[in-house]
Amino acid sequence: MKDTLANQKISKLLYSLAVPAICAQIVSLLYNMVDRIYIGRLPDGNLAMAAIGICVPLTTIINAFNGLFGRGGAPLSSIRLGEEDYEEADHILSNSFMSLIVSSLVITLIVFIFQEPILYLFGASQETIPYAKNYIMIYALGTIFIQLTVGLNYFINTQGFTKYGMATILLGAGLNIILDPIFIFYFDMGVTGAALATVLAQSVSCFWVLHFFFGKKTILHIRKHYLKPKWRIMKQILSLGASPCFMSATEGLLTISFNQQLLKFGGNLAISSMTIMTSMFQFILLPVEGIAQGSQPIISFNYGAKNYERVKHTISLAMKVALTYTLIATLTMEIVPQFFVGLFTSSPELLDLGSKMLRVYIFGACVLGINSTCQQTYNSMGEGKKSFFFAFYRKIILLIPLIFILPTFISNQMMAVVLAEPISDLLTTGTNFLYFRKFVRNKLENQNNT
């Protein structure tokens, strides 16, 4: 695999690495969508859908920690592999593994103690709180399985074993899709059944991932004598993982802001619409993340090996492919929003409102292919602070303030809340791309001159 990363034609290599990652992301998206499609068909589907939307910030914040330790450690390990420092690469993996376990236990305890006030803070009402509590209690119990599955899967992909990484997602997704209707409808468990199906599926995926790392195929190994956290290594992991963690965690904060404002201006129906729009946004974003994940091992390995022409070629190709996808996907949703919203609901009121909101909300996603490639490249080259800044800029400086500011200037206050998303996406991508071009040119030229 090392020779492949160093020598194979970039287009062929990116294809072989990105396609499994894209498939894994699409399958992951599908099983999240299937949850919501089934829930939307319940007799009390509108309220249940709103409850799932209320739980999204909490599940997003939980998942942010697998980004902190998984996406923080994986590129570092890959760079060390490129430098042929295998001992350090194993040390990074082992520290990340232990951090995922400890953070999972802490998160589960916090959710159990503070779940009700947290859910009300996130936009729950008296009607939706019972559904939300039933869902999040079960989900919290499975935190350790979810954390280890997703967090360690980054270390599988960074070694170039993206087909095995895809199998991890396929296994969990396939089981979840099978178990969902059984628990939701056959056992009549509703949203509780949806959460239970997710946890059981992720537990199987977790054992699959652990089997890989304690097997013979892996290049990286979890070493017992490296499990104790070492500050020098943890500092590197936290520095690089801060951006993806922040992006995920603030996605939760962002959803809270949307939920609070939409509950104020549109009620539970508007929150149900936002839950659907979040799925559609993921439909655009997750395949792009798959392209970025496919490019990461190539960029990190060749950056560590000082093959800078291969780094530049990979960045250029990944950005073109990602941008093409986001343009086509966004245009399709703009033309037929009723089709996508109709996948989740048969309610005429929700179908009408959701279609109108989707057209506004999704518009800025057309350029996300550029932004995603820039963000992943910063991390792939060990420049986590730059990735963190643009994540902070998009959500904290632009998007969240706009959610609260725009309704004071636009008469249709509910649509004004939704409009905050495309404005921030377009402004962030433009700013990020202008800086990114200069960054890559200076970074690689300076390395060539040293």
C-alpha positions as CSV (number, residue, x, y, z in Angstrom):
1,M,0.0,0.0,0.0
2,K,2.9,2.4,0.7
3,D,4.3,1.9,-2.8
4,T,0.8,2.5,-4.2
5,L,0.4,5.8,-2.3
6,A,3.8,6.9,-3.5
7,N,3.8,5.8,-7.2
8,Q,0.3,4.9,-8.6
9,K,-1.3,7.4,-11.1
10,I,-3.2,10.0,-9.0
11,S,-6.5,9.7,-10.8
12,K,-6.6,5.9,-10.5
13,L,-5.5,6.1,-6.9
14,L,-8.0,8.7,-5.9
15,Y,-10.7,6.7,-7.6
16,S,-9.8,3.5,-5.8
17,L,-9.7,5.3,-2.4
18,A,-12.5,7.7,-2.8
19,V,-15.2,5.4,-4.2
20,P,-15.3,3.1,-1.2
21,A,-15.3,6.2,1.1
22,I,-18.1,7.8,-0.9
23,C,-20.1,4.5,-0.9
24,A,-19.6,4.3,2.9
25,Q,-20.8,7.9,3.4
26,I,-23.8,7.3,1.1
27,V,-24.8,4.1,3.0
28,S,-24.3,6.0,6.3
29,L,-26.6,8.7,5.0
30,L,-29.2,6.2,3.8
31,Y,-29.5,4.5,7.1
32,N,-30.0,7.9,8.8
33,M,-32.6,8.7,6.2
34,V,-34.3,5.3,6.7
35,D,-34.7,6.1,10.4
36,R,-36.5,9.3,9.5
37,I,-38.5,7.9,6.7
38,Y,-39.9,5.1,9.0
39,I,-40.5,7.6,11.8
40,G,-42.3,10.0,9.4
41,R,-44.8,7.2,8.6
42,L,-45.8,6.7,12.3
43,P,-49.3,7.9,13.3
44,D,-47.7,10.7,15.3
45,G,-44.9,11.1,12.7
46,N,-44.8,14.9,12.7
47,L,-44.1,15.0,16.4
48,A,-41.7,12.1,16.3
49,M,-39.8,13.7,13.4
50,A,-39.5,16.9,15.4
51,A,-38.2,15.0,18.4
52,I,-35.5,13.4,16.3
53,G,-34.5,16.9,15.1
54,I,-34.2,18.0,18.7
55,C,-31.9,15.1,19.5
56,V,-29.7,15.8,16.5
57,P,-27.6,18.5,18.3
58,L,-26.8,16.1,21.1
59,T,-25.9,13.1,18.8
60,T,-23.8,15.5,16.7
61,I,-21.9,16.7,19.8
62,I,-21.4,13.1,20.9
63,N,-20.0,12.3,17.4
64,A,-17.7,15.3,17.5
65,F,-15.4,13.5,19.8
66,N,-14.7,10.7,17.3
67,G,-13.6,13.5,15.0
68,L,-11.4,15.0,17.7
69,F,-9.5,11.8,18.3
70,G,-10.1,10.0,15.0
71,R,-9.7,12.7,12.4
72,G,-7.1,14.3,14.7
73,G,-4.9,11.2,14.9
74,A,-5.4,9.5,11.5
75,P,-3.6,12.1,9.3
76,L,-0.8,12.3,11.8
77,S,-0.3,8.5,11.7
78,S,-0.3,8.7,7.9
79,I,2.3,11.4,7.8
80,R,4.5,9.3,10.1
81,L,4.0,6.3,7.8
82,G,5.2,8.5,4.9
83,E,8.3,9.3,7.1
84,E,8.7,5.6,7.9
85,D,8.4,6.3,11.7
86,Y,6.2,3.3,12.5
87,E,6.6,3.4,16.2
88,E,5.3,7.0,16.4
89,A,2.4,6.1,14.1
90,D,1.4,3.2,16.5
91,H,1.8,5.5,19.5
92,I,-0.7,8.0,17.9
93,L,-3.3,5.3,17.2
94,S,-3.0,3.8,20.7
95,N,-3.4,7.2,22.4
96,S,-6.4,8.0,20.2
97,F,-8.0,4.6,21.0
98,M,-7.8,5.2,24.7
99,S,-9.1,8.7,24.4
100,L,-12.2,7.5,22.5
101,I,-13.0,5.0,25.3
102,V,-12.6,7.6,28.1
103,S,-14.6,10.3,26.3
104,S,-17.4,7.8,25.6
105,L,-17.8,6.9,29.3
106,V,-17.9,10.6,30.3
107,I,-20.4,11.5,27.6
108,T,-22.8,8.7,28.6
109,L,-22.7,9.8,32.2
110,I,-23.5,13.4,31.4
111,V,-26.4,12.5,29.1
112,F,-27.9,10.3,31.8
113,I,-27.8,13.0,34.5
114,F,-28.8,16.1,32.4
115,Q,-30.8,14.8,29.5
116,E,-34.1,16.6,30.2
117,P,-32.7,20.2,30.7
118,I,-30.4,19.6,27.7
119,L,-33.3,18.6,25.5
120,Y,-35.4,21.6,26.5
121,L,-32.4,23.8,25.7
122,F,-32.2,22.2,22.3
123,G,-35.8,23.2,21.4
124,A,-38.0,20.5,22.9
125,S,-41.6,21.3,23.8
126,Q,-44.1,19.6,26.1
127,E,-45.4,17.6,23.1
128,T,-42.0,16.4,21.9
129,I,-40.0,15.8,25.1
130,P,-41.3,12.2,25.7
131,Y,-40.2,11.1,22.2
132,A,-36.8,12.9,22.5
133,K,-36.1,11.3,26.0
134,N,-36.9,7.8,24.8
135,Y,-34.5,8.2,21.8
136,I,-31.6,9.8,23.5
137,M,-31.5,7.4,26.5
138,I,-30.9,4.4,24.3
139,Y,-28.5,6.3,22.0
140,A,-26.4,7.3,25.0
141,L,-26.0,3.7,26.0
142,G,-24.4,2.9,22.7
143,T,-22.0,5.9,22.7
144,I,-18.9,3.7,23.2
145,F,-19.7,1.5,20.2
146,I,-20.4,4.6,18.0
147,Q,-17.2,6.4,19.1
148,L,-14.9,3.4,18.5
149,T,-16.5,2.4,15.2
150,V,-16.3,5.9,13.6
151,G,-13.1,7.1,15.3
152,L,-11.0,4.0,14.5
153,N,-12.4,3.7,11.0
154,Y,-10.5,6.9,10.1
155,F,-7.3,4.9,10.9
156,I,-8.3,2.1,8.6
157,N,-8.9,4.5,5.7
158,T,-5.7,6.5,6.3
159,Q,-3.7,3.3,5.7
160,G,-5.4,3.0,2.3
161,F,-7.7,0.2,3.3
162,T,-10.8,2.1,2.2
163,K,-12.7,-1.1,1.1
164,Y,-12.4,-2.4,4.6
165,G,-13.5,1.0,5.9
166,M,-16.5,0.9,3.6
167,A,-17.4,-2.6,4.8
168,T,-17.5,-1.2,8.4
169,I,-20.2,1.3,7.3
170,L,-22.0,-1.2,5.1
171,L,-22.2,-3.7,8.0
172,G,-23.6,-1.2,10.4
173,A,-25.9,0.4,7.9
174,G,-27.3,-2.9,6.6
175,L,-28.1,-4.2,10.0
176,N,-29.7,-0.9,11.0
177,I,-31.9,-0.9,7.9
178,I,-33.0,-4.4,8.6
179,L,-33.6,-3.8,12.4
180,D,-35.4,-0.5,12.0
181,P,-38.8,-1.7,10.8
182,I,-38.6,-4.7,13.2
183,F,-38.1,-2.5,16.3
184,I,-40.2,0.5,15.1
185,F,-43.2,-1.3,13.7
186,Y,-43.2,-5.0,14.6
187,F,-42.3,-4.4,18.3
188,D,-44.2,-1.1,18.2
189,M,-41.3,0.7,19.9
190,G,-41.4,3.9,17.7
191,V,-38.4,6.3,18.2
192,T,-37.1,4.1,21.0
193,G,-36.9,1.2,18.4
194,A,-35.0,3.5,16.0
195,A,-32.3,4.3,18.6
196,L,-32.1,0.6,19.7
197,A,-31.6,-0.5,16.1
198,T,-28.8,2.0,15.7
199,V,-26.9,1.0,18.8
200,L,-27.1,-2.8,18.0
201,A,-25.9,-2.2,14.5
202,Q,-23.0,0.0,15.7
203,S,-22.0,-2.6,18.3
204,V,-21.5,-5.2,15.5
205,S,-19.5,-2.7,13.5
206,C,-17.4,-1.9,16.5
207,F,-16.3,-5.5,16.9
208,W,-15.5,-5.6,13.2
209,V,-13.2,-2.7,13.5
210,L,-11.4,-4.1,16.6
211,H,-10.9,-7.4,14.7
212,F,-9.1,-5.5,12.0
213,F,-6.7,-3.7,14.4
214,F,-5.9,-6.9,16.3
215,G,-5.4,-8.9,13.1
216,K,-2.6,-9.3,10.6
217,K,-3.6,-7.0,7.8
218,T,-3.2,-3.7,9.5
219,I,0.0,-1.6,9.2
220,L,-0.9,0.4,12.3
221,H,-1.3,-1.5,15.6
222,I,-2.8,-0.7,19.0
223,R,0.0,-1.3,21.4
224,K,-0.6,-2.0,25.1
225,H,2.4,0.0,26.3
226,Y,1.3,3.0,24.3
227,L,-2.2,3.2,25.7
228,K,-1.3,5.6,28.5
229,P,-1.8,9.2,27.1
230,K,1.4,11.0,26.4
231,W,1.0,14.8,26.4
232,R,3.4,15.4,23.4
233,I,1.3,13.1,21.2
234,M,-2.1,14.2,22.7
235,K,-1.2,17.8,22.0
236,Q,-0.7,17.0,18.3
237,I,-3.9,15.0,18.1
238,L,-6.0,17.6,19.8
239,S,-4.5,20.4,17.7
240,L,-5.3,18.6,14.5
241,G,-8.6,17.2,15.7
242,A,-9.9,20.5,17.1
243,S,-11.2,21.7,13.7
244,P,-13.3,18.6,12.8
245,C,-14.5,18.3,16.4
246,F,-15.4,22.0,16.4
247,M,-17.2,21.6,13.1
248,S,-19.3,18.7,14.4
249,A,-19.9,20.2,17.9
250,T,-20.9,23.6,16.5
251,E,-23.2,21.7,14.0
252,G,-25.0,20.8,17.2
253,L,-25.0,24.4,18.4
254,L,-26.2,25.4,15.0
255,T,-29.1,23.0,15.1
256,I,-30.1,24.3,18.5
257,S,-30.1,27.8,17.1
258,F,-32.2,26.8,14.2
259,N,-34.6,24.8,16.4
260,Q,-35.1,27.6,18.8
261,Q,-35.8,30.2,16.1
262,L,-38.0,27.9,14.0
263,L,-40.0,26.8,17.0
264,K,-40.6,30.5,17.7
265,F,-41.6,31.5,14.2
266,G,-43.0,28.2,12.8
267,G,-43.7,25.8,15.6
268,N,-43.1,22.0,15.7
269,L,-43.9,21.7,11.9
270,A,-41.0,24.0,11.1
271,I,-38.6,21.8,13.2
272,S,-39.9,18.7,11.4
273,S,-39.0,20.5,8.1
274,M,-35.5,21.3,9.4
275,T,-35.0,17.6,10.3
276,I,-35.7,16.8,6.7
277,M,-33.5,19.6,5.4
278,T,-30.6,18.4,7.5
279,S,-30.8,15.0,5.8
280,M,-30.8,16.7,2.4
281,F,-27.8,18.8,3.3
282,Q,-26.0,15.6,4.3
283,F,-27.0,14.0,1.0
284,I,-24.8,16.7,-0.6
285,L,-22.1,17.0,2.1
286,L,-21.3,13.3,3.0
287,P,-20.3,12.1,-0.5
288,V,-18.0,15.2,-0.7
289,E,-16.6,14.2,2.6
290,G,-16.0,10.8,1.1
291,I,-13.9,12.4,-1.7
292,A,-12.0,14.3,0.9
293,Q,-11.3,11.2,2.9
294,G,-10.1,9.4,-0.3
295,S,-7.6,12.2,-0.9
296,Q,-6.4,12.4,2.7
297,P,-4.1,9.3,2.7
298,I,-2.5,10.4,-0.7
299,I,-1.9,14.0,0.5
300,S,-0.7,13.1,4.0
301,F,1.6,10.3,2.9
302,N,3.2,12.2,0.0
303,Y,3.5,15.3,2.1
304,G,5.4,13.3,4.7
305,A,7.5,11.7,1.9
306,K,8.1,15.2,0.3
307,N,6.5,14.3,-3.0
308,Y,4.9,17.7,-3.4
309,E,3.8,17.5,-7.1
310,R,1.6,14.5,-6.2
311,V,0.2,16.5,-3.3
312,K,-0.8,19.4,-5.6
313,H,-2.2,17.1,-8.3
314,T,-4.3,15.3,-5.7
315,I,-5.7,18.6,-4.3
316,S,-6.6,19.9,-7.8
317,L,-8.4,16.6,-8.9
318,A,-10.3,16.2,-5.6
319,M,-11.6,19.8,-5.7
320,K,-12.8,19.4,-9.3
321,V,-14.7,16.2,-8.6
322,A,-16.2,17.5,-5.4
323,L,-17.4,20.8,-6.9
324,T,-19.0,19.0,-9.9
325,Y,-21.0,16.8,-7.5
326,T,-22.2,19.6,-5.3
327,L,-23.3,21.7,-8.3
328,I,-25.3,18.8,-9.8
329,A,-26.9,17.7,-6.5
330,T,-27.9,21.2,-5.5
331,L,-29.4,21.9,-8.9
332,T,-31.5,18.7,-8.7
333,M,-32.9,19.6,-5.3
334,E,-33.7,23.1,-6.5
335,I,-35.7,21.7,-9.4
336,V,-37.7,19.0,-7.6
337,P,-37.7,19.7,-3.9
338,Q,-41.1,18.0,-3.4
339,F,-39.6,14.7,-4.5
340,F,-36.9,14.8,-1.7
341,V,-39.2,16.0,1.0
342,G,-41.8,13.5,0.0
343,L,-39.4,10.7,0.9
344,F,-39.9,11.5,4.5
345,T,-43.6,12.4,4.9
346,S,-47.1,12.0,3.4
347,S,-48.4,15.0,5.4
348,P,-49.5,17.7,2.9
349,E,-48.6,20.5,5.4
350,L,-45.1,19.2,6.0
351,L,-44.6,18.5,2.3
352,D,-45.5,22.1,1.3
353,L,-43.5,23.8,4.0
354,G,-40.5,21.6,3.7
355,S,-40.3,22.0,-0.1
356,K,-40.3,25.8,0.2
357,M,-37.7,25.8,3.0
358,L,-35.5,23.3,1.2
359,R,-35.1,25.5,-1.9
360,V,-33.8,28.4,0.2
361,Y,-31.7,26.3,2.6
362,I,-29.8,24.2,0.1
363,F,-28.8,26.9,-2.4
364,G,-25.4,27.6,-0.9
365,A,-24.4,24.0,-0.9
366,C,-23.5,24.3,-4.6
367,V,-20.0,25.4,-3.7
368,L,-19.4,23.1,-0.7
369,G,-17.1,20.9,-2.8
370,I,-14.5,23.6,-2.7
371,N,-14.8,24.3,1.0
372,S,-14.7,20.6,2.0
373,T,-11.5,20.0,0.0
374,C,-9.8,23.1,1.5
375,Q,-10.7,22.0,5.0
376,Q,-9.6,18.4,4.5
377,T,-6.3,19.5,2.9
378,Y,-5.4,21.7,5.9
379,N,-5.8,18.7,8.2
380,S,-4.0,16.3,5.8
381,M,-0.9,18.6,5.8
382,G,-1.0,19.0,9.6
383,E,-2.4,22.5,9.6
384,G,-5.3,22.0,11.9
385,K,-5.4,25.6,13.1
386,K,-6.3,26.9,9.7
387,S,-9.1,24.4,9.3
388,F,-10.3,25.4,12.7
389,F,-10.4,29.1,11.8
390,F,-12.6,28.6,8.8
391,A,-15.0,26.3,10.7
392,F,-15.2,29.0,13.4
393,Y,-15.7,31.7,10.8
394,R,-18.6,30.0,9.0
395,K,-20.6,28.9,12.0
396,I,-19.8,31.3,14.9
397,I,-19.0,34.5,13.1
398,L,-21.5,34.2,10.2
399,L,-24.2,31.5,10.5
400,I,-25.4,31.6,14.1
401,P,-25.5,35.4,14.4
402,L,-27.4,35.5,11.0
403,I,-30.0,33.1,12.3
404,F,-31.0,35.6,15.0
405,I,-30.3,38.8,13.0
406,L,-32.0,38.2,9.7
407,P,-35.6,37.8,11.1
408,T,-35.4,41.4,12.4
409,F,-35.0,42.7,8.8
410,I,-37.1,40.3,6.8
411,S,-40.8,40.1,7.1
412,N,-41.1,36.3,6.5
413,Q,-39.2,35.5,9.7
414,M,-39.2,31.8,9.3
415,M,-37.7,31.9,5.9
416,A,-35.2,34.5,7.1
417,V,-33.9,32.0,9.6
418,V,-33.4,29.5,6.8
419,L,-31.7,32.1,4.5
420,A,-28.8,32.3,7.0
421,E,-27.4,29.0,5.7
422,P,-26.8,29.8,2.0
423,I,-25.4,33.2,2.9
424,S,-22.8,31.8,5.2
425,D,-21.9,28.9,2.9
426,L,-21.2,31.2,0.0
427,L,-19.3,33.8,2.0
428,T,-17.1,31.1,3.7
429,T,-16.3,29.2,0.6
430,G,-15.2,32.4,-1.3
431,T,-13.0,33.6,1.6
432,N,-11.6,30.1,2.2
433,F,-10.7,29.5,-1.5
434,L,-8.9,32.8,-1.9
435,Y,-6.7,32.1,1.2
436,F,-6.3,28.4,0.3
437,R,-4.7,29.0,-3.1
438,K,-2.0,31.2,-1.5
439,F,-1.5,28.8,1.4
440,V,-0.9,25.8,-0.8
441,R,1.5,27.7,-3.1
442,N,3.5,29.1,-0.3
443,K,3.5,25.9,1.8
444,L,4.8,23.6,-1.0
445,E,7.2,26.1,-2.5
446,N,8.7,26.7,0.9
447,Q,9.1,23.0,1.5
448,N,10.8,22.6,-1.9
449,N,13.3,25.3,-1.0
450,T,14.3,23.7,2.3
